[in-house]
Amino acid sequence: MNDLLIIDDEEDIRDALRRVLERAGYRVREAEDGAAGLAQLRLHTADIVITDIIMPKLNGVEAIAAIREQFPSARIIAISGGGNFGVAGYQPGAITTSAYLAAANKAGAHIILTKPFDTAALLSAVSELIHAGRA
């Protein structure tokens, strides 16, 4: 059985991801931000880390860089839905989701997913990284 760690500051997102992944047979732990995620990894490593990008304390890009440095065998899926604004909420110069995820990719994420994503996309990404880790 593979160990997964979900890092997201939104409890409802963590809960939804955990339920999907546990139903698929994975052991799942959760952390509410990047700093807590790194602390969990120091206690017990994970095969795959799924991390949000926009979080307090230690954001996802910083967490990804630290995970890649301290736990090089961990595979990372970056997720984000923040930074996009519709017409009513447009903010000049706002950072877009694609920019956040590009930064996550540059920091070392193996796969990036834009929220909202469906269950099949999540499970496919996890499966892909598990098989890549065995190769």
C-alpha positions in Angstrom: 0.0 0.0 0.0 1.3 3.5 -0.9 1.5 6.3 1.6 0.2 9.7 0.4 0.3 13.1 2.1 -2.2 15.8 1.3 -1.2 19.4 2.1 -3.9 22.0 1.7 -5.1 24.8 3.9 -8.8 24.1 3.1 -10.1 21.3 5.3 -13.0 20.4 2.9 -10.5 19.9 0.1 -8.3 17.7 2.2 -11.3 15.7 3.4 -12.6 15.2 -0.2 -9.2 14.2 -1.5 -8.6 11.8 1.4 -12.0 10.1 0.9 -11.3 9.5 -2.8 -7.8 8.2 -2.2 -8.7 6.0 0.7 -11.5 4.4 -1.3 -8.9 3.6 -3.9 -6.8 1.8 -1.3 -4.2 4.4 -0.4 -3.0 5.3 3.1 -3.5 9.0 3.5 -2.3 11.6 5.9 -3.1 15.3 5.9 -1.4 18.6 6.8 -2.9 22.1 6.8 0.1 24.0 5.3 3.5 23.5 3.9 5.3 23.7 7.3 3.0 21.1 8.8 3.5 18.9 5.8 7.3 19.0 6.1 7.0 18.2 9.8 4.8 15.2 8.9 7.3 14.0 6.3 10.1 14.2 8.8 8.1 11.8 11.1 7.0 9.5 8.3 7.9 9.9 4.6 5.3 9.6 1.9 5.5 8.1 -1.6 3.4 10.9 -3.0 2.7 14.4 -1.8 -0.3 16.3 -3.1 0.1 19.9 -2.3 -1.9 23.1 -2.8 0.1 26.1 -3.9 -1.6 29.1 -2.2 -1.3 28.5 1.5 -0.3 30.5 4.6 3.0 30.1 6.4 4.9 28.1 3.8 3.3 28.2 0.4 3.2 25.2 -2.0 6.1 26.3 -4.2 8.4 26.7 -1.2 7.1 23.4 0.2 7.8 21.6 -3.1 11.4 23.0 -3.2 12.0 21.8 0.4 10.5 18.4 -0.3 12.6 17.9 -3.4 15.7 18.8 -1.4 14.9 16.8 1.8 12.9 13.9 0.4 14.1 13.4 -3.2 12.3 10.1 -3.7 8.9 11.6 -2.9 6.7 12.3 -6.0 4.8 15.5 -6.0 1.4 16.6 -7.4 0.8 20.3 -7.3 -2.8 21.6 -7.2 -4.2 25.1 -7.3 -7.4 26.9 -8.3 -6.4 30.3 -6.8 -5.3 33.3 -8.7 -8.0 33.3 -11.4 -10.5 36.1 -11.5 -13.7 36.4 -13.5 -14.7 39.6 -15.1 -16.3 40.9 -11.9 -13.3 40.1 -9.8 -10.6 41.1 -12.3 -7.5 42.6 -10.7 -4.8 44.0 -12.9 -1.5 42.3 -12.5 -3.1 39.4 -10.6 -1.1 36.2 -10.7 -3.0 33.5 -12.6 -3.4 29.9 -11.6 -1.2 28.9 -14.6 1.6 31.1 -13.3 1.3 29.5 -9.8 1.4 26.0 -11.3 4.3 26.9 -13.6 6.2 28.0 -10.6 5.3 24.7 -8.9 6.5 22.8 -11.9 9.8 24.7 -11.9 10.2 24.0 -8.2 10.0 20.2 -8.9 6.4 19.1 -9.0 6.0 16.0 -11.2 2.4 16.6 -12.1 0.2 19.7 -11.9 -3.6 19.7 -11.7 -5.8 22.8 -11.9 -8.8 22.9 -9.5 -11.4 21.8 -10.0 -10.3 18.4 -11.3 -12.2 15.2 -11.4 -11.6 12.0 -9.4 -10.4 10.2 -12.5 -7.7 12.8 -13.1 -6.5 12.6 -9.5 -6.4 8.8 -9.5 -4.7 8.7 -12.9 -2.0 11.2 -11.7 -1.4 9.2 -8.5 -1.2 5.9 -10.4 1.2 7.4 -13.0 3.6 8.5 -10.2 3.4 5.2 -8.4 4.4 3.4 -11.5 7.1 5.9 -12.3 8.5 5.4 -8.9 8.8 1.7 -9.5 10.5 2.1 -12.8 
